[in-house]
Amino acid sequence: MFKILIAEDDKNAARLMQIVLIKAGYSVLIARNGAHALEMLDSEHVDLILLDIMMPEMDGFDFTETVRSNGIDTPILIISAKQLPEDKCKGFLVGADDYMVKPVNEQELLLRIKALLRRSNAISEQKLTVGQVTLDYSALTVTRGSEKQTLPKKEFYLLFKLLSCPDKIFTRLQLMDEIWGMNSNSVDTTINVHINRLRKRFGEYPEFKIVAIKGIGYKAVIADEKAS
């Protein structure tokens, strides 16, 4: 049974989400703020975190940044009343995997949770499937039908990172840090070169596309399965 941690200072909102999740078959923990949620992560295995932003002691942004800086890659779904584009961008930039604006639709919430858990499991198994495309982390291969391509390490890691978190915006600095390392002599134009190579390789694949976010970085967009 998957265990989900709800970090929410509004008791009524937390209780409502708890009821919905338990009914859907999940085990649920509740933290009253970000600091409390950090304490719980030290003692509990958690598969996914539902996170409010506006909380006392430690808000959702600070919590997410702290978690990611400590190497914890548990999926984080922010659920907040903050709905401005800059709030959503900040959520993704500090490391959230998804963002929903209150009030949330219960069915959509459960669907997003399932998608995040499915993606997280795929990464732990070192394989990622997007439509008819399969990425094998250990072999550095991308397979679609009878076509199989073995990518250079950096290209593969970059593609795997983007497709693991569709719609999440990664800055060039984040990608450089995670894939090349901060001690690398490479400059951020290296990212542009590798992105262009990936677009050339997979530009005709209908399952996904890599989108540039002007002045920020890149994200992967997964095509609607019905459309593809």
C-alpha positions as CSV (number, residue, x, y, z in Angstrom):
1,M,0.0,0.0,0.0
2,F,1.3,3.4,-1.0
3,K,1.8,5.9,1.9
4,I,1.1,9.5,1.2
5,L,2.1,12.4,3.5
6,I,-0.2,15.4,3.6
7,A,1.5,18.6,4.8
8,E,-1.4,21.1,5.4
9,D,-2.1,23.4,8.3
10,D,-5.8,23.7,7.6
11,K,-7.2,20.8,9.6
12,N,-10.5,20.6,7.6
13,A,-8.6,20.5,4.3
14,A,-6.2,17.9,5.5
15,R,-9.0,15.8,6.9
16,L,-11.0,16.0,3.6
17,M,-7.9,14.9,1.6
18,Q,-7.3,12.1,4.1
19,I,-10.8,10.7,3.6
20,V,-10.5,10.8,-0.2
21,L,-7.1,9.1,-0.1
22,I,-8.1,6.4,2.4
23,K,-11.2,5.6,0.3
24,A,-8.9,5.3,-2.7
25,G,-6.8,2.7,-0.9
26,Y,-3.8,4.8,0.3
27,S,-2.2,4.9,3.7
28,V,-2.1,8.6,5.0
29,L,0.1,10.6,7.3
30,I,-0.7,14.3,8.2
31,A,1.8,17.0,9.1
32,R,0.7,20.4,10.3
33,N,3.5,22.3,8.6
34,G,6.8,21.9,6.6
35,A,8.9,21.5,9.7
36,H,6.7,18.8,11.0
37,A,6.7,17.1,7.6
38,L,10.5,17.0,7.6
39,E,10.5,15.3,11.0
40,M,8.1,12.7,9.7
41,L,10.3,12.0,6.7
42,D,13.1,11.1,9.1
43,S,11.0,8.3,10.6
44,E,8.6,7.2,7.9
45,H,8.8,5.8,4.4
46,V,6.7,8.0,2.2
47,D,5.8,7.4,-1.4
48,L,4.3,10.8,-2.2
49,I,3.8,14.2,-0.6
50,L,0.8,16.5,-0.9
51,L,2.0,19.9,0.0
52,D,0.4,23.3,0.9
53,I,2.5,26.4,0.4
54,M,1.2,28.8,3.0
55,M,2.1,27.1,6.3
56,P,3.6,28.4,9.6
57,E,7.2,27.7,10.6
58,M,8.2,26.4,7.2
59,D,6.2,27.1,4.0
60,G,5.9,24.7,1.1
61,F,8.6,26.3,-1.0
62,D,11.2,26.1,1.7
63,F,10.2,22.6,2.5
64,T,10.6,21.5,-1.1
65,E,13.9,23.2,-1.5
66,T,15.2,21.6,1.7
67,V,14.0,18.1,0.7
68,R,15.6,18.3,-2.7
69,S,18.9,19.8,-1.4
70,N,19.1,16.7,0.8
71,G,18.8,14.3,-2.1
72,I,15.2,13.2,-1.4
73,D,13.4,12.5,-4.6
74,T,10.0,11.6,-3.3
75,P,7.3,13.0,-5.6
76,I,5.8,16.3,-4.4
77,L,2.4,17.5,-5.5
78,I,1.7,21.1,-4.4
79,I,-1.9,21.9,-3.7
80,S,-2.3,25.6,-3.0
81,A,-4.6,28.6,-3.2
82,K,-1.7,30.5,-4.8
83,Q,-2.6,30.5,-8.5
84,L,-0.4,33.2,-10.1
85,P,2.0,31.9,-12.9
86,E,5.0,33.0,-10.9
87,D,3.9,30.9,-7.9
88,K,3.5,27.9,-10.1
89,C,6.9,28.5,-11.7
90,K,8.5,28.9,-8.3
91,G,7.0,25.6,-7.2
92,F,8.5,23.7,-10.1
93,L,11.8,25.5,-9.9
94,V,12.3,24.5,-6.2
95,G,11.6,20.9,-7.1
96,A,7.9,20.1,-7.0
97,D,6.7,17.5,-9.5
98,D,3.2,18.8,-10.0
99,Y,1.0,21.8,-8.9
100,M,-2.8,22.1,-8.4
101,V,-4.8,25.1,-7.4
102,K,-7.4,24.9,-4.7
103,P,-10.2,23.9,-4.7
104,V,-9.2,20.7,-6.4
105,N,-11.3,18.2,-8.2
106,E,-11.1,14.9,-6.3
107,Q,-11.0,12.7,-9.4
108,E,-8.3,14.8,-11.0
109,L,-6.3,14.7,-7.7
110,L,-6.4,10.9,-7.7
111,L,-5.4,10.7,-11.4
112,R,-2.4,13.0,-10.8
113,I,-1.4,11.0,-7.8
114,K,-1.5,7.8,-9.8
115,A,0.5,9.3,-12.6
116,L,3.2,10.5,-10.2
117,L,3.4,7.2,-8.4
118,R,3.6,5.3,-11.7
119,R,6.4,7.6,-12.9
120,S,8.3,7.3,-9.6
121,N,8.1,3.5,-9.8
122,A,9.4,3.5,-13.4
123,I,12.4,5.6,-12.4
124,S,13.2,3.3,-9.5
125,E,13.1,0.3,-11.9
126,Q,15.4,2.3,-14.3
127,K,12.9,2.1,-17.1
128,L,10.5,4.8,-18.3
129,T,7.7,4.3,-20.8
130,V,6.0,7.1,-22.6
131,G,3.4,5.8,-25.1
132,Q,5.3,3.5,-27.4
133,V,8.7,4.8,-26.3
134,T,10.8,3.0,-23.6
135,L,13.9,4.4,-22.0
136,D,16.3,1.9,-20.4
137,Y,18.5,3.7,-18.0
138,S,21.0,0.9,-17.5
139,A,21.5,0.4,-21.3
140,L,21.2,4.1,-22.3
141,T,18.7,3.0,-25.0
142,V,15.5,4.6,-26.4
143,T,13.2,2.0,-28.1
144,R,10.1,2.6,-30.1
145,G,8.7,-0.4,-31.9
146,S,11.5,-2.1,-33.9
147,E,13.7,1.1,-33.6
148,K,16.3,1.2,-30.9
149,Q,18.8,4.0,-30.4
150,T,21.7,4.0,-28.0
151,L,22.4,7.6,-26.8
152,P,25.6,9.2,-25.5
153,K,25.4,9.3,-21.7
154,K,24.7,13.0,-21.3
155,E,22.0,13.1,-24.0
156,F,20.3,10.1,-22.4
157,Y,20.4,11.4,-18.9
158,L,19.0,14.8,-20.1
159,L,16.1,13.1,-21.9
160,F,15.4,10.8,-19.0
161,K,15.3,13.7,-16.6
162,L,12.9,15.7,-18.7
163,L,10.6,12.9,-19.5
164,S,10.6,11.7,-15.8
165,C,8.9,14.9,-14.9
166,P,6.7,16.1,-17.8
167,D,5.6,19.7,-17.7
168,K,8.1,20.5,-15.0
169,I,10.4,23.4,-15.9
170,F,14.1,22.8,-15.3
171,T,16.5,25.7,-15.4
172,R,19.8,25.3,-17.3
173,L,21.7,25.6,-14.1
174,Q,19.6,22.8,-12.5
175,L,20.3,20.5,-15.5
176,M,24.0,21.4,-15.5
177,D,24.2,20.6,-11.8
178,E,22.4,17.3,-12.0
179,I,23.9,15.9,-15.2
180,W,27.3,17.5,-15.7
181,G,28.0,18.5,-12.0
182,M,28.7,21.9,-10.6
183,N,32.5,21.3,-11.0
184,S,32.2,20.8,-14.7
185,N,33.9,23.2,-17.0
186,S,31.0,23.1,-19.4
187,V,28.8,26.2,-19.8
188,D,25.1,26.3,-20.0
189,T,25.2,26.6,-23.8
190,T,26.1,22.9,-23.6
191,I,22.5,22.3,-22.6
192,N,21.3,24.0,-25.8
193,V,23.5,21.8,-27.9
194,H,22.3,18.6,-26.3
195,I,18.6,19.7,-26.5
196,N,19.0,20.4,-30.2
197,R,20.5,16.9,-30.7
198,L,17.6,15.3,-28.9
199,R,15.1,17.3,-30.9
200,K,16.8,16.2,-34.1
201,R,16.8,12.5,-33.0
202,F,13.2,12.4,-31.7
203,G,11.5,15.3,-33.5
204,E,9.2,12.9,-35.4
205,Y,8.1,11.0,-32.3
206,P,4.5,11.9,-31.5
207,E,4.7,10.9,-27.9
208,F,6.6,13.9,-26.6
209,K,8.3,17.2,-27.4
210,I,10.9,19.3,-25.6
211,V,9.9,22.9,-25.1
212,A,12.1,25.9,-24.4
213,I,10.9,28.3,-21.7
214,K,12.3,31.6,-22.6
215,G,14.8,32.9,-20.1
216,I,14.4,29.9,-17.8
217,G,15.1,26.5,-19.3
218,Y,13.3,23.5,-20.7
219,K,10.5,21.1,-20.1
220,A,9.1,18.0,-21.7
221,V,5.5,17.9,-22.9
222,I,3.8,14.5,-23.2
223,A,1.2,14.2,-26.0
224,D,-2.4,13.2,-25.3
225,E,-2.5,9.5,-25.7
226,K,-5.7,9.8,-27.7
227,A,-4.1,12.2,-30.0
228,S,-1.0,10.1,-30.6
